[in-house]
Amino acid sequence: MFFPPVLLFASFLQLTAPVQAAAPTLTHLFNGTLFLEPVAELVPGPFGGRSLITFNGGTLLHPINGKVIANLIPGLGGELGVLGSNNVFYPDARAALQWVDDSTYGYLEMHGSGKFDIKATTYARFETNSPSRVALNGLFTILRLDLSSFSPATFDIYSVVSHLHFSVLDLLHNTQTKDDIIDN
């Protein structure tokens, strides 16, 4: 079968036309507090001042009803980020937590950038074997940290989701629909 070159070219253009993907949305998963204790002043290094901050506990809260979801374990984890000469802070933090509903443990790792002593935004990665929170393991999350009062610092954690992935939130908060999460 013979296809005229114009038809072949038109087919190629149709196959290579840009496809508009739906923009992801941020869905509020948790908010919380973090108690911080500086171990030392900023330590000079080749990339800037290195922070040495211990996490002395805190909580993860349900964003709608305020119920405690997990407790951050005091003394396990901390901040080792760098404050660059351009006054941009590059967080490098880890925290251990214990889920309230099943007493299993979890791990939270954060990397990002922001202004020191004000606000920082980080990528946050969860790791847990909790049956009720296992959906967090593959979720892309962002943590927004407010350091304006230093300790306790407050934070919010958001998932970056497409319109097709709200079922992960159902698993996390034991609800049936996306509307249940927003309305409760």
C-alpha positions in Angstrom: 0.0 0.0 0.0 1.4 3.4 -1.0 1.0 6.4 1.3 1.7 9.8 -0.3 4.5 11.7 1.5 2.1 14.5 2.6 -0.1 11.9 4.5 3.0 10.4 6.1 4.3 13.8 7.2 0.8 14.7 8.6 0.7 11.4 10.5 4.1 12.1 11.9 3.1 15.6 13.1 0.0 14.2 14.7 2.1 11.7 16.6 4.6 14.2 17.8 2.2 17.0 18.7 2.7 18.1 22.3 0.3 16.5 24.8 -0.9 18.8 27.6 -0.6 16.8 30.9 -2.9 17.8 33.7 -1.0 20.0 36.2 -0.4 18.3 39.5 -1.9 19.6 42.7 -0.7 19.8 46.2 -2.8 18.0 48.8 -2.2 18.7 52.4 -1.2 15.5 54.2 0.1 16.6 57.6 1.1 19.6 59.6 3.1 19.6 62.8 5.7 21.0 65.1 9.4 20.3 65.5 11.5 21.1 68.6 15.0 22.1 67.6 18.2 22.5 69.6 21.3 23.9 68.1 24.4 21.8 68.9 26.8 24.5 67.7 27.0 27.7 65.8 27.3 27.4 62.0 30.4 25.4 61.3 32.5 26.9 58.5 33.1 24.7 55.5 33.9 24.9 51.8 30.3 25.4 50.7 29.2 27.7 53.5 28.2 27.3 57.2 27.1 23.8 58.2 24.2 23.6 60.7 24.3 21.2 63.5 20.8 21.0 65.0 19.2 18.1 67.0 15.5 17.3 66.8 14.1 17.0 70.3 10.7 15.7 69.3 7.6 17.0 67.6 4.3 15.7 66.1 2.7 15.0 62.8 -1.0 16.1 62.9 -4.0 15.4 60.6 -4.4 18.6 58.6 -8.2 18.8 59.1 -9.0 17.5 62.5 -5.7 18.1 64.3 -5.4 14.5 65.6 -1.9 13.4 66.4 -0.8 10.9 63.6 2.8 10.4 64.7 5.4 11.5 67.2 8.9 12.5 66.2 11.4 10.6 68.4 13.6 13.0 70.4 17.3 12.8 69.7 17.0 10.6 66.6 17.7 12.7 63.6 18.7 16.3 63.0 19.6 19.0 60.6 23.0 19.1 58.8 22.2 21.6 56.1 24.4 24.3 54.6 23.9 28.0 54.6 25.6 29.2 51.5 27.3 32.6 51.0 24.3 33.7 49.0 22.1 33.3 52.2 20.3 30.4 50.7 19.8 27.5 53.1 20.1 23.9 51.8 18.4 21.7 54.4 19.7 18.1 54.8 17.6 16.6 57.6 16.4 13.3 58.9 13.8 12.4 61.5 12.6 9.2 63.1 8.9 8.9 64.0 6.4 6.5 65.6 2.9 6.2 64.2 0.2 6.5 66.9 -2.3 4.0 65.3 0.0 1.0 65.2 3.2 2.0 67.1 5.4 1.1 64.2 8.3 3.4 63.2 8.9 5.6 60.2 11.7 7.7 58.8 11.5 11.1 57.1 14.3 12.5 55.0 14.3 16.1 53.7 16.4 18.0 51.2 15.7 21.4 49.7 16.4 25.2 49.7 15.1 28.3 51.3 16.1 31.4 53.3 17.7 30.6 56.7 15.6 31.6 59.8 12.5 32.2 57.7 11.1 29.4 55.5 12.4 26.5 53.6 10.8 24.1 51.2 12.1 20.6 50.9 11.5 17.4 49.1 10.4 14.9 51.9 10.7 11.1 51.5 8.9 8.8 53.9 10.0 5.3 54.7 7.8 3.0 56.8 6.5 -0.5 57.1 3.3 0.6 58.9 0.3 -1.2 57.3 -1.8 2.0 57.6 0.9 4.3 56.2 2.8 2.1 53.6 1.3 4.3 50.8 3.7 7.1 51.9 6.7 5.1 50.7 6.1 5.9 47.0 4.6 9.3 47.4 6.4 12.5 46.2 6.0 14.9 49.1 7.0 18.5 49.8 7.6 19.9 53.3 7.2 23.6 54.0 9.1 24.6 57.1 8.6 27.8 59.0 11.6 28.7 61.1 10.5 32.2 62.1 10.1 31.2 65.7 12.9 28.6 65.5 11.7 26.2 68.2 9.1 24.9 67.9 9.3 25.2 64.2 6.1 24.5 62.3 5.7 22.6 59.1 3.2 21.4 56.5 3.6 18.3 54.3 1.9 18.1 50.9 1.7 15.3 48.4 2.2 16.2 44.8 -0.7 14.3 43.1 -2.4 14.1 39.8 -6.1 13.9 39.6 -5.8 10.1 39.3 -3.9 9.4 42.5 -6.2 10.6 45.3 -6.7 7.0 46.4 -3.3 7.1 48.1 -4.8 9.8 50.4 -7.8 7.6 51.1 -5.4 4.9 52.4 -3.5 7.4 54.5 -6.4 8.9 56.2 -8.8 6.0 56.1 -11.5 7.8 54.0 -13.5 6.7 51.1 -13.3 9.6 48.7 -11.2 12.8 48.0 -14.3 14.8 49.2 -14.3 13.0 52.5 -10.7 14.2 53.1 -11.6 17.8 52.4 -14.9 17.8 54.2 -13.9 16.1 57.5 
